[in-house]
Amino acid sequence: MTVPLDEGEARRRRVGPFWIEEGLGLVAVGAAVVAVFAVLFALAVIFRPA
């Protein structure tokens, strides 16, 4: 049974078989994850063995 593309929560979109969440909360979480990895990378470069 197929699900029409326009059914679901107002803040969710369906693209093919995937549901995509929309909202600034997810953007903030994604930015925080990227920032953590950037800081860890910078620390790894700074404290690398000589």
mmJSON file of the N, C-alpha and C atoms, coordinates in Angstrom:
{"data_MODEL":{"atom_site":{
"group_PDB":["ATOM","ATOM","ATOM","ATOM","ATOM","ATOM","ATOM","ATOM","ATOM","ATOM","ATOM","ATOM","ATOM","ATOM","ATOM","ATOM","ATOM","ATOM","ATOM","ATOM","ATOM","ATOM","ATOM","ATOM","ATOM","ATOM","ATOM","ATOM","ATOM","ATOM","ATOM","ATOM","ATOM","ATOM","ATOM","ATOM","ATOM","ATOM","ATOM","ATOM","ATOM","ATOM","ATOM","ATOM","ATOM","ATOM","ATOM","ATOM","ATOM","ATOM","ATOM","ATOM","ATOM","ATOM","ATOM","ATOM","ATOM","ATOM","ATOM","ATOM","ATOM","ATOM","ATOM","ATOM","ATOM","ATOM","ATOM","ATOM","ATOM","ATOM","ATOM","ATOM","ATOM","ATOM","ATOM","ATOM","ATOM","ATOM","ATOM","ATOM","ATOM","ATOM","ATOM","ATOM","ATOM","ATOM","ATOM","ATOM","ATOM","ATOM","ATOM","ATOM","ATOM","ATOM","ATOM","ATOM","ATOM","ATOM","ATOM","ATOM","ATOM","ATOM","ATOM","ATOM","ATOM","ATOM","ATOM","ATOM","ATOM","ATOM","ATOM","ATOM","ATOM","ATOM","ATOM","ATOM","ATOM","ATOM","ATOM","ATOM","ATOM","ATOM","ATOM","ATOM","ATOM","ATOM","ATOM","ATOM","ATOM","ATOM","ATOM","ATOM","ATOM","ATOM","ATOM","ATOM","ATOM","ATOM","ATOM","ATOM","ATOM","ATOM","ATOM","ATOM","ATOM","ATOM","ATOM","ATOM","ATOM","ATOM"],
"id":[1,2,3,4,5,6,7,8,9,10,11,12,13,14,15,16,17,18,19,20,21,22,23,24,25,26,27,28,29,30,31,32,33,34,35,36,37,38,39,40,41,42,43,44,45,46,47,48,49,50,51,52,53,54,55,56,57,58,59,60,61,62,63,64,65,66,67,68,69,70,71,72,73,74,75,76,77,78,79,80,81,82,83,84,85,86,87,88,89,90,91,92,93,94,95,96,97,98,99,100,101,102,103,104,105,106,107,108,109,110,111,112,113,114,115,116,117,118,119,120,121,122,123,124,125,126,127,128,129,130,131,132,133,134,135,136,137,138,139,140,141,142,143,144,145,146,147,148,149,150],
"type_symbol":["N","C","C","N","C","C","N","C","C","N","C","C","N","C","C","N","C","C","N","C","C","N","C","C","N","C","C","N","C","C","N","C","C","N","C","C","N","C","C","N","C","C","N","C","C","N","C","C","N","C","C","N","C","C","N","C","C","N","C","C","N","C","C","N","C","C","N","C","C","N","C","C","N","C","C","N","C","C","N","C","C","N","C","C","N","C","C","N","C","C","N","C","C","N","C","C","N","C","C","N","C","C","N","C","C","N","C","C","N","C","C","N","C","C","N","C","C","N","C","C","N","C","C","N","C","C","N","C","C","N","C","C","N","C","C","N","C","C","N","C","C","N","C","C","N","C","C","N","C","C"],
"label_atom_id":["N","CA","C","N","CA","C","N","CA","C","N","CA","C","N","CA","C","N","CA","C","N","CA","C","N","CA","C","N","CA","C","N","CA","C","N","CA","C","N","CA","C","N","CA","C","N","CA","C","N","CA","C","N","CA","C","N","CA","C","N","CA","C","N","CA","C","N","CA","C","N","CA","C","N","CA","C","N","CA","C","N","CA","C","N","CA","C","N","CA","C","N","CA","C","N","CA","C","N","CA","C","N","CA","C","N","CA","C","N","CA","C","N","CA","C","N","CA","C","N","CA","C","N","CA","C","N","CA","C","N","CA","C","N","CA","C","N","CA","C","N","CA","C","N","CA","C","N","CA","C","N","CA","C","N","CA","C","N","CA","C","N","CA","C","N","CA","C","N","CA","C","N","CA","C"],
"label_alt_id":[null,null,null,null,null,null,null,null,null,null,null,null,null,null,null,null,null,null,null,null,null,null,null,null,null,null,null,null,null,null,null,null,null,null,null,null,null,null,null,null,null,null,null,null,null,null,null,null,null,null,null,null,null,null,null,null,null,null,null,null,null,null,null,null,null,null,null,null,null,null,null,null,null,null,null,null,null,null,null,null,null,null,null,null,null,null,null,null,null,null,null,null,null,null,null,null,null,null,null,null,null,null,null,null,null,null,null,null,null,null,null,null,null,null,null,null,null,null,null,null,null,null,null,null,null,null,null,null,null,null,null,null,null,null,null,null,null,null,null,null,null,null,null,null,null,null,null,null,null,null],
"label_comp_id":["MET","MET","MET","THR","THR","THR","VAL","VAL","VAL","PRO","PRO","PRO","LEU","LEU","LEU","ASP","ASP","ASP","GLU","GLU","GLU","GLY","GLY","GLY","GLU","GLU","GLU","ALA","ALA","ALA","ARG","ARG","ARG","ARG","ARG","ARG","ARG","ARG","ARG","ARG","ARG","ARG","VAL","VAL","VAL","GLY","GLY","GLY","PRO","PRO","PRO","PHE","PHE","PHE","TRP","TRP","TRP","ILE","ILE","ILE","GLU","GLU","GLU","GLU","GLU","GLU","GLY","GLY","GLY","LEU","LEU","LEU","GLY","GLY","GLY","LEU","LEU","LEU","VAL","VAL","VAL","ALA","ALA","ALA","VAL","VAL","VAL","GLY","GLY","GLY","ALA","ALA","ALA","ALA","ALA","ALA","VAL","VAL","VAL","VAL","VAL","VAL","ALA","ALA","ALA","VAL","VAL","VAL","PHE","PHE","PHE","ALA","ALA","ALA","VAL","VAL","VAL","LEU","LEU","LEU","PHE","PHE","PHE","ALA","ALA","ALA","LEU","LEU","LEU","ALA","ALA","ALA","VAL","VAL","VAL","ILE","ILE","ILE","PHE","PHE","PHE","ARG","ARG","ARG","PRO","PRO","PRO","ALA","ALA","ALA"],
"label_asym_id":["A","A","A","A","A","A","A","A","A","A","A","A","A","A","A","A","A","A","A","A","A","A","A","A","A","A","A","A","A","A","A","A","A","A","A","A","A","A","A","A","A","A","A","A","A","A","A","A","A","A","A","A","A","A","A","A","A","A","A","A","A","A","A","A","A","A","A","A","A","A","A","A","A","A","A","A","A","A","A","A","A","A","A","A","A","A","A","A","A","A","A","A","A","A","A","A","A","A","A","A","A","A","A","A","A","A","A","A","A","A","A","A","A","A","A","A","A","A","A","A","A","A","A","A","A","A","A","A","A","A","A","A","A","A","A","A","A","A","A","A","A","A","A","A","A","A","A","A","A","A"],
"label_entity_id":["1","1","1","1","1","1","1","1","1","1","1","1","1","1","1","1","1","1","1","1","1","1","1","1","1","1","1","1","1","1","1","1","1","1","1","1","1","1","1","1","1","1","1","1","1","1","1","1","1","1","1","1","1","1","1","1","1","1","1","1","1","1","1","1","1","1","1","1","1","1","1","1","1","1","1","1","1","1","1","1","1","1","1","1","1","1","1","1","1","1","1","1","1","1","1","1","1","1","1","1","1","1","1","1","1","1","1","1","1","1","1","1","1","1","1","1","1","1","1","1","1","1","1","1","1","1","1","1","1","1","1","1","1","1","1","1","1","1","1","1","1","1","1","1","1","1","1","1","1","1"],
"label_seq_id":[1,1,1,2,2,2,3,3,3,4,4,4,5,5,5,6,6,6,7,7,7,8,8,8,9,9,9,10,10,10,11,11,11,12,12,12,13,13,13,14,14,14,15,15,15,16,16,16,17,17,17,18,18,18,19,19,19,20,20,20,21,21,21,22,22,22,23,23,23,24,24,24,25,25,25,26,26,26,27,27,27,28,28,28,29,29,29,30,30,30,31,31,31,32,32,32,33,33,33,34,34,34,35,35,35,36,36,36,37,37,37,38,38,38,39,39,39,40,40,40,41,41,41,42,42,42,43,43,43,44,44,44,45,45,45,46,46,46,47,47,47,48,48,48,49,49,49,50,50,50],
"pdbx_PDB_ins_code":[null,null,null,null,null,null,null,null,null,null,null,null,null,null,null,null,null,null,null,null,null,null,null,null,null,null,null,null,null,null,null,null,null,null,null,null,null,null,null,null,null,null,null,null,null,null,null,null,null,null,null,null,null,null,null,null,null,null,null,null,null,null,null,null,null,null,null,null,null,null,null,null,null,null,null,null,null,null,null,null,null,null,null,null,null,null,null,null,null,null,null,null,null,null,null,null,null,null,null,null,null,null,null,null,null,null,null,null,null,null,null,null,null,null,null,null,null,null,null,null,null,null,null,null,null,null,null,null,null,null,null,null,null,null,null,null,null,null,null,null,null,null,null,null,null,null,null,null,null,null],
"Cartn_x":[0.841,0.0,0.888,0.64,1.461,0.854,1.717,1.278,1.407,0.34,0.447,1.498,2.124,3.197,2.724,1.436,0.97,0.394,0.486,-0.03,1.1,0.798,1.795,1.733,2.644,2.681,3.034,2.615,2.849,4.333,5.147,6.572,7.423,6.804,7.56,7.217,8.217,8.002,8.426,7.803,8.192,8.797,10.013,10.697,11.032,10.319,10.492,10.133,10.973,10.663,11.091,11.632,12.213,11.335,11.224,10.577,11.676,11.499,12.478,11.854,12.499,12.032,12.441,11.569,11.883,11.834,12.658,12.638,14.032,14.085,15.372,16.064,15.327,15.932,16.931,16.554,17.456,18.66,18.476,19.604,20.582,20.065,20.926,21.691,21.027,21.703,22.789,22.498,23.491,24.688,24.428,25.526,26.368,25.734,26.475,27.364,26.859,27.655,28.86,28.654,29.757,30.773,30.302,31.216,32.043,31.439,32.188,33.305,32.982,34.007,35.083,34.735,35.733,36.682,36.139,36.985,37.887,37.344,38.167,39.278,38.979,39.997,41.086,40.665,41.647,42.536,41.957,42.756,43.721,43.281,44.147,45.334,45.098,46.182,47.141,46.594,47.434,48.309,47.732,48.451,49.004,49.219,49.771,51.216,51.654,53.043,54.024,55.146,56.139,56.889],
"Cartn_y":[-1.184,0.0,1.251,2.136,3.348,4.475,5.383,6.547,7.768,8.549,9.765,10.72,11.499,12.384,13.52,13.861,15.022,14.654,13.418,13.046,12.987,13.347,13.333,14.612,14.745,15.936,17.166,18.322,19.569,19.898,19.491,19.842,18.757,17.796,16.723,16.684,16.433,16.265,14.863,14.322,13.004,13.14,12.614,12.6,11.154,10.565,9.141,8.344,7.41,6.607,7.262,8.492,9.121,10.242,10.344,11.48,12.461,13.728,14.76,15.695,15.798,16.704,18.125,19.061,20.458,21.228,22.233,23.076,23.535,24.605,25.179,24.338,23.53,22.683,21.712,21.088,20.137,20.831,22.032,22.799,23.125,23.495,23.821,22.584,21.454,20.215,19.853,19.953,19.663,20.594,21.874,22.841,22.534,22.117,21.77,20.553,19.552,18.36,18.716,19.535,19.959,20.763,21.633,22.435,21.549,20.53,19.62,18.927,18.432,17.767,18.741,19.98,20.975,21.261,21.377,21.615,20.412,19.21,18.012,17.917,18.271,18.257,19.281,20.48,21.523,21.084,20.475,19.988,18.884,18.027,16.955,17.529,18.58,19.215,19.92,20.615,21.362,20.434,19.33,18.433,17.195,17.252,16.085,15.861,14.601,14.326,14.936,15.357,16.001,15.001],
"Cartn_z":[0.0,0.0,0.0,-0.895,-1.003,-0.179,0.267,1.034,0.131,-0.02,-0.844,-0.28,-1.149,-0.735,0.166,0.117,0.872,2.24,2.671,3.976,4.987,6.203,7.266,8.065,9.013,9.848,9.01,9.497,8.751,8.645,9.649,9.621,8.986,8.334,7.689,6.205,5.396,3.962,3.597,2.604,2.137,0.75,0.603,-0.683,-0.966,-1.898,-2.175,-0.941,-0.532,0.652,1.972,1.92,3.097,3.62,4.944,5.581,5.977,5.64,5.965,7.002,8.15,9.201,8.832,9.13,8.87,10.176,10.293,11.476,11.851,12.635,13.025,14.086,14.825,15.839,15.241,14.138,13.49,12.877,12.379,11.835,12.959,14.125,15.259,15.735,15.802,16.213,15.204,13.929,12.899,12.984,13.218,13.354,14.59,15.674,16.887,16.661,15.952,15.666,14.8,13.783,12.922,13.727,14.618,15.438,16.364,16.954,17.824,17.046,15.855,15.059,14.609,14.318,13.931,15.092,16.297,17.475,17.725,17.639,17.834,16.785,15.548,14.504,14.794,15.214,15.535,16.696,17.716,18.832,18.401,17.513,17.021,16.243,15.482,14.729,15.665,16.664,17.6,18.431,18.908,19.815,19.138,17.828,17.126,17.552,17.532,17.905,16.884,17.366,16.495,15.651],
"occupancy":[1.0,1.0,1.0,1.0,1.0,1.0,1.0,1.0,1.0,1.0,1.0,1.0,1.0,1.0,1.0,1.0,1.0,1.0,1.0,1.0,1.0,1.0,1.0,1.0,1.0,1.0,1.0,1.0,1.0,1.0,1.0,1.0,1.0,1.0,1.0,1.0,1.0,1.0,1.0,1.0,1.0,1.0,1.0,1.0,1.0,1.0,1.0,1.0,1.0,1.0,1.0,1.0,1.0,1.0,1.0,1.0,1.0,1.0,1.0,1.0,1.0,1.0,1.0,1.0,1.0,1.0,1.0,1.0,1.0,1.0,1.0,1.0,1.0,1.0,1.0,1.0,1.0,1.0,1.0,1.0,1.0,1.0,1.0,1.0,1.0,1.0,1.0,1.0,1.0,1.0,1.0,1.0,1.0,1.0,1.0,1.0,1.0,1.0,1.0,1.0,1.0,1.0,1.0,1.0,1.0,1.0,1.0,1.0,1.0,1.0,1.0,1.0,1.0,1.0,1.0,1.0,1.0,1.0,1.0,1.0,1.0,1.0,1.0,1.0,1.0,1.0,1.0,1.0,1.0,1.0,1.0,1.0,1.0,1.0,1.0,1.0,1.0,1.0,1.0,1.0,1.0,1.0,1.0,1.0,1.0,1.0,1.0,1.0,1.0,1.0],
"B_iso_or_equiv":[0.0,0.0,0.0,0.0,0.0,0.0,0.0,0.0,0.0,0.0,0.0,0.0,0.0,0.0,0.0,0.0,0.0,0.0,0.0,0.0,0.0,0.0,0.0,0.0,0.0,0.0,0.0,0.0,0.0,0.0,0.0,0.0,0.0,0.0,0.0,0.0,0.0,0.0,0.0,0.0,0.0,0.0,0.0,0.0,0.0,0.0,0.0,0.0,0.0,0.0,0.0,0.0,0.0,0.0,0.0,0.0,0.0,0.0,0.0,0.0,0.0,0.0,0.0,0.0,0.0,0.0,0.0,0.0,0.0,0.0,0.0,0.0,0.0,0.0,0.0,0.0,0.0,0.0,0.0,0.0,0.0,0.0,0.0,0.0,0.0,0.0,0.0,0.0,0.0,0.0,0.0,0.0,0.0,0.0,0.0,0.0,0.0,0.0,0.0,0.0,0.0,0.0,0.0,0.0,0.0,0.0,0.0,0.0,0.0,0.0,0.0,0.0,0.0,0.0,0.0,0.0,0.0,0.0,0.0,0.0,0.0,0.0,0.0,0.0,0.0,0.0,0.0,0.0,0.0,0.0,0.0,0.0,0.0,0.0,0.0,0.0,0.0,0.0,0.0,0.0,0.0,0.0,0.0,0.0,0.0,0.0,0.0,0.0,0.0,0.0],
"pdbx_formal_charge":[null,null,null,null,null,null,null,null,null,null,null,null,null,null,null,null,null,null,null,null,null,null,null,null,null,null,null,null,null,null,null,null,null,null,null,null,null,null,null,null,null,null,null,null,null,null,null,null,null,null,null,null,null,null,null,null,null,null,null,null,null,null,null,null,null,null,null,null,null,null,null,null,null,null,null,null,null,null,null,null,null,null,null,null,null,null,null,null,null,null,null,null,null,null,null,null,null,null,null,null,null,null,null,null,null,null,null,null,null,null,null,null,null,null,null,null,null,null,null,null,null,null,null,null,null,null,null,null,null,null,null,null,null,null,null,null,null,null,null,null,null,null,null,null,null,null,null,null,null,null],
"auth_seq_id":[1,1,1,2,2,2,3,3,3,4,4,4,5,5,5,6,6,6,7,7,7,8,8,8,9,9,9,10,10,10,11,11,11,12,12,12,13,13,13,14,14,14,15,15,15,16,16,16,17,17,17,18,18,18,19,19,19,20,20,20,21,21,21,22,22,22,23,23,23,24,24,24,25,25,25,26,26,26,27,27,27,28,28,28,29,29,29,30,30,30,31,31,31,32,32,32,33,33,33,34,34,34,35,35,35,36,36,36,37,37,37,38,38,38,39,39,39,40,40,40,41,41,41,42,42,42,43,43,43,44,44,44,45,45,45,46,46,46,47,47,47,48,48,48,49,49,49,50,50,50],
"auth_comp_id":["MET","MET","MET","THR","THR","THR","VAL","VAL","VAL","PRO","PRO","PRO","LEU","LEU","LEU","ASP","ASP","ASP","GLU","GLU","GLU","GLY","GLY","GLY","GLU","GLU","GLU","ALA","ALA","ALA","ARG","ARG","ARG","ARG","ARG","ARG","ARG","ARG","ARG","ARG","ARG","ARG","VAL","VAL","VAL","GLY","GLY","GLY","PRO","PRO","PRO","PHE","PHE","PHE","TRP","TRP","TRP","ILE","ILE","ILE","GLU","GLU","GLU","GLU","GLU","GLU","GLY","GLY","GLY","LEU","LEU","LEU","GLY","GLY","GLY","LEU","LEU","LEU","VAL","VAL","VAL","ALA","ALA","ALA","VAL","VAL","VAL","GLY","GLY","GLY","ALA","ALA","ALA","ALA","ALA","ALA","VAL","VAL","VAL","VAL","VAL","VAL","ALA","ALA","ALA","VAL","VAL","VAL","PHE","PHE","PHE","ALA","ALA","ALA","VAL","VAL","VAL","LEU","LEU","LEU","PHE","PHE","PHE","ALA","ALA","ALA","LEU","LEU","LEU","ALA","ALA","ALA","VAL","VAL","VAL","ILE","ILE","ILE","PHE","PHE","PHE","ARG","ARG","ARG","PRO","PRO","PRO","ALA","ALA","ALA"],
"auth_asym_id":["A","A","A","A","A","A","A","A","A","A","A","A","A","A","A","A","A","A","A","A","A","A","A","A","A","A","A","A","A","A","A","A","A","A","A","A","A","A","A","A","A","A","A","A","A","A","A","A","A","A","A","A","A","A","A","A","A","A","A","A","A","A","A","A","A","A","A","A","A","A","A","A","A","A","A","A","A","A","A","A","A","A","A","A","A","A","A","A","A","A","A","A","A","A","A","A","A","A","A","A","A","A","A","A","A","A","A","A","A","A","A","A","A","A","A","A","A","A","A","A","A","A","A","A","A","A","A","A","A","A","A","A","A","A","A","A","A","A","A","A","A","A","A","A","A","A","A","A","A","A"],
"auth_atom_id":["N","CA","C","N","CA","C","N","CA","C","N","CA","C","N","CA","C","N","CA","C","N","CA","C","N","CA","C","N","CA","C","N","CA","C","N","CA","C","N","CA","C","N","CA","C","N","CA","C","N","CA","C","N","CA","C","N","CA","C","N","CA","C","N","CA","C","N","CA","C","N","CA","C","N","CA","C","N","CA","C","N","CA","C","N","CA","C","N","CA","C","N","CA","C","N","CA","C","N","CA","C","N","CA","C","N","CA","C","N","CA","C","N","CA","C","N","CA","C","N","CA","C","N","CA","C","N","CA","C","N","CA","C","N","CA","C","N","CA","C","N","CA","C","N","CA","C","N","CA","C","N","CA","C","N","CA","C","N","CA","C","N","CA","C","N","CA","C","N","CA","C","N","CA","C"],
"pdbx_PDB_model_num":[1,1,1,1,1,1,1,1,1,1,1,1,1,1,1,1,1,1,1,1,1,1,1,1,1,1,1,1,1,1,1,1,1,1,1,1,1,1,1,1,1,1,1,1,1,1,1,1,1,1,1,1,1,1,1,1,1,1,1,1,1,1,1,1,1,1,1,1,1,1,1,1,1,1,1,1,1,1,1,1,1,1,1,1,1,1,1,1,1,1,1,1,1,1,1,1,1,1,1,1,1,1,1,1,1,1,1,1,1,1,1,1,1,1,1,1,1,1,1,1,1,1,1,1,1,1,1,1,1,1,1,1,1,1,1,1,1,1,1,1,1,1,1,1,1,1,1,1,1,1]
}}}
